[in-house]
Amino acid sequence: MRNKALVIIDIQNDITKNYKEIIGNINRAIDWAAEHGIHDVYIRHENLSAGTRTFKPNTRGAELAPELKIASENVFTKHKGNALSSAAFADFIDENKVSEFYLAGADAVACVKSTCYNMRKANYGVTVLSDCVTSYDKRKIDEMLRYYESKGGNVIGLDGLLGDSFFSPSVANLPLRCGDISPKGATL
C-alpha cells in the first residue's frame, strides 16, 4: 500500500478555529495510515504576499497545529493553494510512486479544493475524508463535497475508511451523509 498517501493540508496555527472540531478525526486517520503502511504527508502553507497577516514564514501562525499528530518527517511547504505546487511534494510523489491520495485539512473551499482538482486533473486517485475537512465557512462544506465528486474524487466518512472496506458489516448500520459511500457501494 505504499503507493498511497494521506495528505493533511494546512492544519496550522493560523487556520480557522474550526480545525479543532476535526483534529481528533484527522489524528485517527493518521493512526489508520500508519497501521496500513500508507505515507503520512503534511502540507504547510506560507503566504509570501506583501502585507499578509497570516501564514507568514517563520512565525507561530505558519507552524503545524500543536494538537496535530506528526507521524512522519514528510512535511512540505507550498505558497499556492494547490499542494502539487510544492516541488518537494511533487518529488516525493515521484520518488515513492504515489498514485492514490486521501485528503484531509483546510480550507475545504480553497486549498483542499485546489489540491483535489489538480490531483484529479493529473489522473491521481483522490478520496476526500468528509469529516476530516473544514472551512472558514462551514456552510459550504456539503457543496464542496459534491464538487470533489463532480471532479472524479471519492468522498467517504472516516468510519468508512476505518472499516477498511465500504462493504464492511461494521459500517453497514452507520448513518451516512450526502457524499458518503453506502455499504452497497452507491454514492448517496
N, C-alpha and C positions, 0 to 999 in steps of 0.2 A: 504493500500500500504506500510505499514511499513516493509514488508519483502523485500524491495528493498533499494539499496544504490547507490548514486552517489559517485564514488571514484576518487578523484583528486590526481594524482600521481606526486610527485617530482616537483611541481611548487615552486621552491626555488631560492634564490638569485644566487646560483652557477650554475643553469641550463643554457642551451643555451639561448642566447638573443632572439631566435626565439619564446620563450614563449610569448613575448609581442604582437605577431601577433594573438595569440589565447586567450589571457586573457579576452577580452571582451566576447567572446563566452562562456568561462568557467564560468564567472560570471553570464551570462544569464542562463546557465544550473543550477547553484546553486539556482538562484531565482525560476526556474521551479521546482526543487526538493522540495524546501520549500513550494511552493504553493500546491504540491501534497502529502505532508506528507512523503516524501522519505528522508531517512537518508543522510546527507552530511558527507563524510568522507575525511579526508586529510591525505595523506601518505607522510612522510618526509624520505629522505634517509640520513643516516650518514655513512661516509666511515671510517672504523676503520683500514684500511691498513696503515702500516708504510710508511712514506714518501708521503702520499697523499697530493694533493694541493686543492682538492675540497671536499665539504660536510663534512668538519671536524666538529666533535661535538663541540657545544658551540661557534660557530663562526657565523658571519653575513651570510656567504655563505650557512649555513645549515638552516637558518630561511626561513619560507614561504615568498614568494614574497610579497612586500607591496601592490601591486595592486590587489592581490587575495582577493576576498570577503570571509570572515570567518563567516559562519552562524551556526557553532556548535562547541562544545568542543571535537569532535571526531577526534583528531589528534593523529596519531600513527607513530612510528619510526620503520624503517626497516634498516637492514645492508646488505641485499642482494637485488637482482633485484626484486624478487617476493614479492609483498605486503603481500601475505599469510604467508611469513616467519616471520612476526611480530606476536609474541604470543599474544600481547594485541589486535591486529586487529582480529586475529582468535577467541579470546574470545568474542569480540564484535559481530562477525558474529553469533556465537553460542547463545549468550545471547539474541540477537534480532531476531533470526531465519531468517536471511537474506539469500535469495536464488537467488536473481537476482541483477545483478550489471550493472551500466552504468559507463564506464571508460573514463577518460579524463586525459590529462597531458603529461608527457615526461619521458623518451625518447621513441618514438614510436618503435625503433629497439632494445630497451633494457628492461627497467623496465615495460613499458606498455605491450610489447610483452610477457615477462615472466609471468606477472600477468594474462593476458588473457589466455595464455596456461595453467597455473596451475589452474585457476578457472574452465576452461572447463574440464580439467582432473578430477577435483573434482565434476564434474556434476552440477556446478552452471550455471545459465543463464547469458550470458555476451553480452552486447551491447556496442560497441566502438563508441563514438561520433567522426565522421570523421573530423570535423572541430574544434575539441577540443583537438587534439593531435598534437605534433610537434616532431622534431628531430634535432640533430646537422646537419644531412644530410637530408634536406627536400626532396631530390630526391628519397629517399627510402620510403616515406610515402605511396604512392599508392601500392607499393609492400607489405608493412606491412598490409594495409587494406585487401588485398587479403589473406594474411597469416591468419589474425584473422578469416576471413570467413572460410578458409580451416580447421580451428580447431573447427568449430562449433559456432563461435561467430557471432553475427549480427553486421552490420555496418550501421549506419544511420547518416545523417547530422543533425545539430542542428534544422533546420527548421522542419524536420520530427518529431523530438522529441517534439518541442514546439507546433506542431499541434495536439498533444495528440493522433493522430491516423495516421497510414500510409495511410489511405484511406480518410483523411480529404480533402474536396474540397479546403480548403485554401492552401494546398500544391500541389494540382493536377497540377498546371501550373508552378511550380518552376523547374529550371534546376537541373538535378540530376548528381552527379559524379559517377564514377565507384565505385561500392560497396554500393551505396545508395539503399534503397528500393523504388521501383516505387509506384505510387498511387494504382496500381492494385496488389501490393504485390510481384512482381517479383524482384529478385536481378539483378541489372544491372552490 
